[in-house]
Amino acid sequence: MAKKTKAPPPPPSGDAAPLDLVAVRTQIDGIDRQIQALIAERAQFARQVGKAKGKLAAAVDYYRPEREAMVLRGVVDRNDGPLADDVLVRLFREIMSACLAQQEPLKIGYLGPEGTFSQQAVQKHFGHSAKGLPLASVEEVFDEVAAGHADFGVVPVENSGQGTIQSTLDLFLTSPLKICGEVELRVHQYLLSRTGHIEDIERVYSHALSLAQCRAWLRQHVPDAEKLPVASNAEAARRARNADDAAAIAGENAAHVYGLKIVAGPIEDRPDNTTRFLVIGRSMFPPSGNDRTSLMVFVRNQPGALFRVLEPLSRRGVSMNRIESRPAHTGLWQYAFFIDVGGHVTEAPLSEALADLADFAENVTVLGSYPVAVP
């Protein structure tokens, strides 16, 4: 193990001697060499892990989200500053992403085109060494992952201000895919245009959810502009770059990608605006130690049916994070309940609660057990 380098002296105060910048920079250079050597050593061990697993079919066979979650939680637990937790998590995520890509980059489908919040979620969860596959719709993300053309997909499922994205939930009614992870992305919305002048704007393009997230700001600042929903925020930016009287609501990155100027921002109505994304794949993974399980439950059409389904969870001490109902598409007035609970499906007390629940539900499908998003 590399010997720790002593930290440089604190900045001078009062009558203390001037700081020797040359000496401090020399120490920093030495630390950088150690960091680089340790990263290279980690990459070599990661390669050995790949060899120990034998010749596997693709990069997806080497990926272990539960292991990555454990590593990142350890990073947070060990952190005493001065860098923030999210900074260190991002650094270690990129190291793991690069190490995994030695075998072959993961292929991740997301709602495109380039510059969407979905792409940001992909990079936050998988790092920049993964290969993003921009697709035209969330449904196409499901299809490409199911067909094996993408290893995983990242799809939005709920927003802190606008609630559940029901069209995403509906795809689970017929899809064989499993939920393998979750990503929480702090979303900042910006008003972008070609000229950068708010007085030029006569119409605003954006995804319907982003328009809703900025409704109060738009009403106050561009009340007469036409609001036009499109398939994605990046598509809105693409349209806005073609006319001086058009604007888009999108992320700051879209301004750089599509050559637009920032008119205003952030403009979201809620300061805590956050979107939760799901990582979808073809398999479930072992427990990570802090997991969430998503269930799809069809109840029998009888009095008290939902209570009988939820009672075993309460009795076994399983926490329920969310419940949504959607038309089941199997008959008139029949509904499926989507339920998020704490724990992994293979571990008690959840495994015991699910065994009890099966006695009262018409059908229970485990959509996935996956690590809770690392803060």
C-alpha positions, -999 to +999 in steps of 0.1 A: +000+000+000+014+034-009+026+055+020+004+085+028+020+119+019+020+145+047-004+173+039+012+207+030+014+233+057-015+257+063-016+291+047+004+317+066-014+340+090-002+371+109+036+373+110+041+337+098+067+331+071+055+333+035+043+300+020+069+283-002+048+277-033+075+258-050+077+233-021+039+230-020+036+224-057+064+198-055+044+179-028+013+181-050+032+167-080+043+138-058+008+131-046-004+132-083+022+106-092+010+084-063-027+088-073-019+079-109+001+049-099-027+037-076-054+042-103-032+021-127-028-006-100-066-006-095-072-010-132-048-040-132-067-057-104-100-049-122-086-067-153-076-096-131-112-098-118-123-100-154-099-128-162-110-147-131-146-147-144-135-164-176-144-155-211-178-138-209-200-127-237-200-089-233-193-060-210-227-064-193-215-098-179-188-080-159-210-052-145-221-055-109-242-026-097-244-040-061-206-039-059-204-004-073-230+008-047-210-007-019-178+010-031-195+044-034-211+041+000-176+034+014-163+066-003-191+086+015-185+069+049-147+076+048-150+112+036-139+138+062-136+166+037-126+190+025-141+178-008-179+172-007-194+137-009-208+142-044-175+153-057-157+122-044-185+099-056-183+114-091-145+108-091-147+072-080-176+066-104-154+077-133-125+055-121-148+024-120-163+033-153-129+035-170-118+002-153-149-016-166-144-002-201-111-020-203-132-051-212-157-033-234-178-001-228-213-007-216-240+004-241-267+025-224-299+035-241-316+068-232-342+093-244-322+114-269-310+133-287-277+144-272-281+170-244-312+156-225-314+152-188-316+115-195-281+116-209-269+134-178-285+106-157-266+080-178-233+098-172-240+103-135-247+066-130-224+048-155-196+074-159-183+089-192-166+057-203-200+040-210-213+044-245-246+063-246-272+053-273-297+082-279-331+069-288-363+085-300-386+075-272-387+058-238-406+029-254-376+025-278-353+024-249-372-006-235-372-023-269-335-019-275-326-033-241-350-062-244-335-070-279-300-069-265-289-040-286-283-020-254-269-035-222-290-012-200-315+017-204-321+048-183-357+061-182-374+089-162-400+077-137-410+106-114-403+142-107-403+158-072-428+184-083-448+168-111-451+133-097-450+100-116-444+097-153-472+073-160-462+064-195-430+048-182-449+028-156-473+015-183-444+000-202-437-024-173-471-039-178-459-059-208-421-057-206-399-086-193-372-061-182-360-057-147-351-026-127-314-027-119-308+007-103-320+043-098-306+077-104-316+109-087-307+140-108-311+175-096-327+193-126-319+229-134-340+244-163-327+272-185-344+294-211-323+292-243-325+310-276-304+320-306-303+357-299-303+356-261-329+383-259-361+376-240-381+403-260-376+383-292-393+352-279-428+343-294-428+306-288-411+282-263-404+246-270-398+219-243-408+186-230-443+188-214-429+180-180-403+208-182-430+232-193-449+222-162-419+226-139-415+262-151-451+271-154-451+300-129-419+315-143-432+314-179-465+330-168-446+359-152-418+365-178-431+354-212-469+353-207-478+358-244-453+333-258-468+301-272-458+270-252-452+240-275-444+205-260-420+183-280-405+148-275-374+160-254-357+191-242-328+185-266-353+184-295-366+217-282-331+231-284-326+218-319-358+236-330-349+269-312-316+272-330-334+276-363-353+308-355-347+341-337-382+342-323-381+307-307-367+295-274-362+262-256-363+251-220-335+226-214-304+219-194-274+242-195-255+215-214-280+218-243-269+254-248-233+242-255-244+213-277-268+233-299-250+267-299-277+286-280-274+315-256-288+314-220-316+339-217-324+331-181-319+304-155-323+284-135-361+290-140-377+259-124-405+269-100-392+246-072-357+250-058-355+212-051-366+201-086-353+165-089-361+137-114-357+101-105-346+077-132-347+039-134-319+017-148-335-011-167-318-044-178-324-080-185-314-095-151-317-089-114-286-086-091-277-097-056-282-075-025-260-044-019-269-039+017-292-009+011-318-018-015-352-010-028-377-034-045-403-024-070-434-046-072-463-048-097-494-062-080-527-072-094-554-075-067-585-096-068-618-077-074-632-080-039-637-057-008-606-050+012-583-065-015-557-038-014-556-038+024-550-075+024-521-070+001-505-042+021-511-057+055-483-083+053-458-056+045-468-036+075-469-067+098-434-077+087-420-042+092-413-035+055-414+002+047-434+013+017-419+043-003-445+047-030-477+033-044-494+041-078-523+025-096-526+022-133-552+006-156-541-030-160-550-033-197-564-068-189-600-058-186-624-030-178-618-013-145-590-036-135-559-020-121-522-028-114-505-013-083-469-003-085-453-004-051-418+005-040-406-010-007-374-012+013-352-043+012-341-069-013-365-096-025-341-124-015-337-112+021-360-112+051-383-095+062-393-087+026-391-123+013-414-134+042-438-105+035-440-115-002-447-151+007-477-139+028-488-114+001-491-141-025-521-155-006-542-124-012-530-110-045-541-122-079-505-118-093-473-103-079-444-094-102-410-083-088-399-056-112-365-054-096-344-052-064-317-027-067-294-004-048-309+028-034-293+058-051-261+069-035-265+106-023 
